[in-house]
């Protein structure tokens, strides 16, 4: 889920903080891809029409996730990207209790709706409920990691949340940005969030890139205040205050400065704060998440082992041999692109390692004005 309504809020109140991009715009970029989110997308999207639409092989094994990873990865490399897939680790305990209960309730509701639709022979509704019952399991993850190894694409097992690990890597300058649908990657501090990167070309959805610096500048908030806004909007780790949506969250934090002061001034006849409103725990998690230490040297792209890919996908999983060989040829032909550098990499030697706040932007502006005045004095002296 990420942060409820954050994308819409930023598009309304911070329109300059995001831009539409094409896949080729990321030529030469290293991107951390939220693998768990991508797998979920593939299991839902890579399917046939109608009931029982998930792709399976002759023995009934689901293959949608492998189809998605194989062809989307090839498409990324063809466009000169260098993806690093990051897998979820153990979620924080307080998320596990809340989120697992919520997901179980949603699954039970979807299962009941599926049964009702089945009784009415409503195949459209049945197919819709099937998608809601999709779940990424251990086998999906292990098979995906095996395929990535065969393709020579690096992957990382996060100790905690995948989007937190991606954000950490982006802040360190190891990767350009975080590719995920979860908006809380911004809350975890990724300088750049890239959405819709792994979606099908057929959907024709433009890639959206959000810039955290511009978000803070346009909203005129600090990073701490932005985190509090996100918590009030509603996140995966805590209950939220009913009646306070994204716009109210922004309004109250810009007025009161933080959640503590807001709670002291909150109209208790209008808003009831739930007992499990764990805002302080959420804040600590967003600011200091559980991540693995990684560096540029620990991420390596290797040569694709075509023999192993064919053995896994064709012999074991029943993929069409000619199609797999065609995909491998595309990958081989495009490998050189991923090793090339962007022109701007020669001028920007060190990627940004921190985000700016309105205060720091003001300091930079004053420094620039001071430099301009100094230049003018120098010009006069020369004359």
C-alpha positions in Angstrom: 0.0 0.0 0.0 2.6 2.6 1.0 1.1 5.9 2.0 -2.6 6.5 1.3 -3.3 9.3 -1.1 0.2 10.6 -1.1 0.7 10.4 -4.9 -2.5 12.4 -5.5 -1.6 15.0 -2.8 1.8 15.6 -4.4 0.3 15.9 -7.9 -2.1 18.6 -6.5 0.2 20.5 -4.1 3.7 19.9 -5.5 3.2 19.6 -9.3 6.9 20.4 -10.0 8.1 17.5 -7.8 7.3 14.8 -10.4 7.7 14.4 -14.1 6.7 11.8 -16.7 9.6 9.8 -18.2 10.2 7.1 -20.8 12.1 3.9 -20.1 15.0 5.1 -22.3 15.3 8.2 -20.1 17.1 5.9 -17.6 19.9 4.9 -20.0 23.0 4.2 -18.0 21.2 4.5 -14.7 21.5 1.9 -11.9 18.0 1.5 -10.3 17.1 -0.4 -7.2 13.9 -2.4 -8.0 11.5 -3.4 -5.3 11.4 -7.1 -6.3 8.5 -8.1 -4.0 6.3 -5.4 -5.4 7.3 -6.4 -9.0 6.4 -10.0 -8.4 3.0 -9.1 -7.0 2.4 -7.0 -10.2 3.5 -9.9 -12.5 1.3 -12.4 -10.7 -1.7 -10.1 -11.2 -1.0 -8.8 -14.7 0.7 -11.6 -16.5 -2.3 -13.8 -17.0 -4.9 -14.9 -19.5 -8.4 -13.5 -19.6 -11.2 -14.9 -17.5 -11.3 -17.3 -14.6 -8.2 -19.3 -13.7 -6.2 -16.9 -15.7 -2.8 -17.3 -14.1 -0.2 -18.7 -16.4 0.9 -22.3 -15.5 3.0 -25.0 -17.1 1.8 -28.6 -17.9 2.1 -29.7 -14.3 0.2 -26.7 -12.9 3.1 -24.6 -11.6 2.4 -20.9 -11.7 4.9 -19.2 -14.1 3.5 -15.6 -14.3 6.3 -14.3 -12.1 9.0 -15.9 -14.2 7.5 -14.6 -17.4 7.4 -11.1 -16.0 10.9 -11.1 -14.6 12.4 -12.6 -17.7 10.9 -10.2 -20.3 10.7 -7.0 -18.2 14.4 -7.4 -17.2 15.3 -7.8 -20.9 13.3 -4.7 -21.7 15.1 -2.7 -19.0 18.6 -3.9 -20.2 17.7 -3.2 -23.8 17.1 0.4 -22.8 20.5 0.7 -21.1 19.3 0.3 -17.5 21.2 -1.6 -14.8 18.6 -3.0 -12.4 19.4 -4.3 -8.9 16.4 -6.3 -7.5 15.8 -6.0 -3.7 13.7 -8.6 -1.9 11.7 -8.1 1.4 13.2 -9.3 4.6 11.5 -9.5 8.0 8.9 -6.8 8.5 8.9 -4.9 11.8 6.9 -6.7 14.5 4.2 -4.0 14.8 3.6 -4.0 11.1 3.3 -7.8 11.1 0.5 -7.8 13.7 -1.5 -5.0 12.1 -0.9 -5.7 8.4 -1.3 -9.5 8.6 -4.6 -9.2 10.4 -5.8 -6.7 7.8 -4.6 -8.8 4.8 -6.3 -11.9 6.3 -9.6 -10.1 6.7 -9.3 -8.8 3.1 -8.5 -12.4 1.8 -11.5 -13.8 3.7 -13.8 -11.2 2.2 -12.4 -11.8 -1.3 -12.8 -15.6 -0.9 -16.5 -15.1 0.1 -17.1 -12.8 -2.8 -15.5 -15.3 -5.1 -17.8 -18.0 -3.8 -20.9 -15.8 -4.2 -19.9 -15.0 -7.8 -19.3 -18.7 -8.5 -22.8 -19.5 -7.2 -24.1 -16.9 -9.6 -21.8 -18.0 -12.4 -20.5 -14.5 -12.7 -17.1 -15.2 -14.3 -16.1 -11.5 -14.5 -16.5 -11.1 -10.8 -14.7 -14.4 -10.1 -11.7 -13.2 -12.2 -11.6 -9.9 -10.3 -11.6 -11.7 -6.9 -8.9 -14.1 -8.1 -6.5 -11.1 -8.5 -7.3 -10.0 -4.9 -6.4 -13.5 -3.7 -2.9 -13.4 -5.3 -0.1 -13.8 -2.8 3.7 -13.8 -3.3 5.1 -17.0 -1.6 8.5 -18.4 -0.8 8.6 -20.5 -4.0 8.0 -17.4 -6.2 10.8 -15.6 -4.5 13.3 -18.5 -4.7 12.5 -19.2 -8.4 12.9 -15.5 -9.2 16.3 -15.3 -7.5 17.5 -18.4 -9.3 16.4 -16.9 -12.7 18.2 -13.6 -11.9 21.4 -15.5 -11.0 21.2 -17.3 -14.4 20.7 -14.0 -16.2 23.6 -12.4 -14.4 21.4 -9.7 -12.8 22.3 -8.8 -9.2 19.8 -9.0 -6.3 19.9 -8.2 -2.6 18.1 -9.8 0.3 17.0 -6.9 2.5 17.1 -7.5 6.3 13.9 -5.5 6.6 11.6 -3.7 4.1 12.7 -3.8 0.5 11.7 -0.1 -0.2 13.7 1.0 2.9 16.8 -0.9 1.6 16.3 0.7 -1.9 16.0 4.1 -0.3 19.2 3.6 1.7 21.1 2.6 -1.5 19.8 5.7 -3.3 20.7 8.0 -0.4 24.3 6.6 -0.5 24.5 7.2 -4.2 24.9 3.5 -5.0 21.8 3.7 -7.2 20.0 6.5 -9.0 16.6 5.9 -7.4 14.0 3.4 -6.1 11.7 1.7 -8.6 8.5 0.7 -6.7 4.8 1.5 -6.5 5.0 2.1 -2.8 5.1 5.8 -2.1 6.6 5.2 1.3 10.0 4.9 -0.4 9.9 8.7 -0.3 9.1 8.6 3.4 12.1 6.3 3.9 14.2 9.0 2.2 14.9 7.9 -1.3 15.9 11.0 -3.3 14.0 9.7 -6.4 11.0 7.4 -6.6 10.3 5.8 -10.0 6.8 4.4 -10.4 5.4 2.2 -13.2 8.8 1.0 -14.3 7.9 -2.7 -14.5 4.4 -2.3 -15.9 3.5 -3.7 -19.2 4.0 -1.6 -22.3 0.5 -2.5 -23.4 -0.9 -0.5 -20.5 0.8 2.6 -21.9 1.3 4.1 -18.4 4.0 6.8 -18.4 6.8 6.3 -15.8 6.5 8.8 -13.0 9.6 10.1 -11.2 9.2 11.9 -7.9 12.0 14.1 -6.6 12.1 14.3 -2.8 14.0 17.6 -2.7 11.3 19.3 -4.8 8.6 17.7 -2.7 9.9 19.3 0.5 10.5 22.6 -1.2 7.1 22.9 -2.8 5.3 21.7 0.3 7.5 24.0 2.4 8.1 21.3 5.0 11.1 19.7 6.6 11.8 16.0 6.2 10.5 15.3 9.8 7.3 17.1 9.0 6.9 15.2 5.7 7.3 11.9 7.7 4.5 13.1 10.1 2.3 14.0 7.1 2.8 10.5 5.7 2.0 8.8 9.0 -1.3 10.8 9.3 -2.2 9.9 5.7 -2.1 6.3 6.7 0.7 3.8 6.3 1.4 0.0 6.6 2.6 0.3 10.2 -0.1 1.9 12.2 -3.8 2.6 12.5 -4.8 6.1 11.4 -7.1 8.8 12.7 -10.5 8.4 11.0 -11.4 11.6 9.2 -7.9 12.9 8.6 -6.9 12.3 5.0 -3.9 13.5 3.0 -5.1 17.2 2.7 -6.0 17.4 6.4 -2.7 15.8 7.3 -0.8 18.4 5.3 -2.9 21.2 6.7 -2.5 20.2 10.4 1.3 19.5 10.2 2.0 22.8 8.5 -0.1 24.5 11.2 1.1 22.6 14.3 4.5 21.4 13.2 4.3 17.8 14.4 1.9 15.1 15.5 2.4 15.7 19.2 1.3 19.3 19.0 -1.6 18.3 16.7 -2.9 15.8 19.2 -2.8 18.4 22.0 -5.0 20.7 19.8 -7.2 18.0 18.2 -11.0 18.3 18.5 -11.7 15.1 20.3 -15.4 15.4 19.6 -14.7 15.2 15.9 -11.6 12.9 15.8 -11.0 9.8 17.8 -7.3 8.7 18.1 -7.2 4.9 18.0 -5.3 3.0 20.7 -2.9 1.5 18.1 -1.9 4.9 16.6 1.8 4.1 16.7 3.1 7.3 15.3 6.3 7.4 17.3 7.3 3.8 16.3 6.5 4.6 12.7 8.6 7.8 12.8 11.6 5.9 14.2 11.2 3.2 11.6 11.1 5.7 8.7 14.1 7.6 10.0 16.2 4.5 11.0 15.0 1.4 9.2 16.7 -2.0 9.4 18.9 -2.2 6.3 22.0 -4.1 5.1 25.2 -2.3 4.5 26.1 -2.5 0.8 28.5 -0.7 -1.5 29.2 -0.4 -5.2 31.7 -3.3 -5.1 29.1 -5.7 -3.7 26.8 -5.2 -6.7 28.0 -6.9 -9.8 26.5 -7.7 -13.2 27.7 -11.0 -14.7 27.5 -12.7 -18.0 24.2 -14.5 -18.6 24.5 -18.3 -18.4 22.3 -19.2 -21.4 22.6 -22.9 -20.7 21.2 -22.6 -17.2 18.4 -20.3 -18.3 17.3 -22.8 -20.9 17.6 -25.7 -18.4 15.5 -23.8 -15.9 12.8 -22.2 -18.0 12.5 -24.7 -20.9 13.3 -28.1 -19.3 12.0 -27.5 -15.8 9.2 -24.9 -16.3 8.0 -25.8 -19.8 8.6 -22.5 -21.5 8.7 -22.3 -25.3 12.3 -22.9 -26.3 12.3 -20.6 -29.3 10.8 -17.7 -27.3 13.4 -18.1 -24.6 16.2 -18.2 -27.1 14.8 -15.1 -28.7 14.8 -13.3 -25.3 18.3 -14.4 -24.7 19.5 -13.0 -28.0 17.8 -9.7 -27.2 19.6 -9.7 -23.8 23.0 -10.6 -25.4 22.6 -7.9 -28.1 21.8 -5.2 -25.5 24.4 -6.1 -22.8 26.8 -3.5 -24.2 24.2 -0.7 -23.6 24.1 -1.3 -19.8 27.9 -1.0 -19.6 27.9 2.5 -21.2 27.9 5.6 -19.2 25.6 8.6 -19.4 27.2 11.8 -20.6 26.1 13.6 -17.4 28.0 11.0 -15.3 31.2 12.7 -16.3 30.1 16.0 -14.8 28.2 14.7 -11.7 30.9 12.7 -9.9 29.1 12.1 -6.7 25.3 11.5 -6.6 23.3 13.4 -3.9 23.7 11.9 -0.5 21.1 13.9 1.4 17.9 15.8 0.8 17.6 19.5 1.1 15.1 21.2 3.3 13.6 24.7 2.8 16.2 26.0 5.3 19.2 24.5 3.4 17.8 25.8 0.1 17.7 29.3 1.6 21.3 29.0 2.7 22.3 27.9 -0.8 20.5 30.8 -2.4 22.3 33.3 -0.1 25.6 31.6 -1.0 24.8 32.0 -4.7 23.9 35.7 -4.2 27.1 36.3 -2.4 29.1 34.7 -5.2 27.3 36.9 -7.8 28.2 40.0 -5.8 31.8 38.8 -5.6 31.9 38.3 -9.3 30.5 41.8 -10.0 33.3 43.3 -7.8 35.9 41.3 -9.6 34.5 42.5 -12.9 34.8 46.1 -11.7 38.3 45.6 -10.5 39.3 44.2 -13.9 37.9 47.3 -15.6 
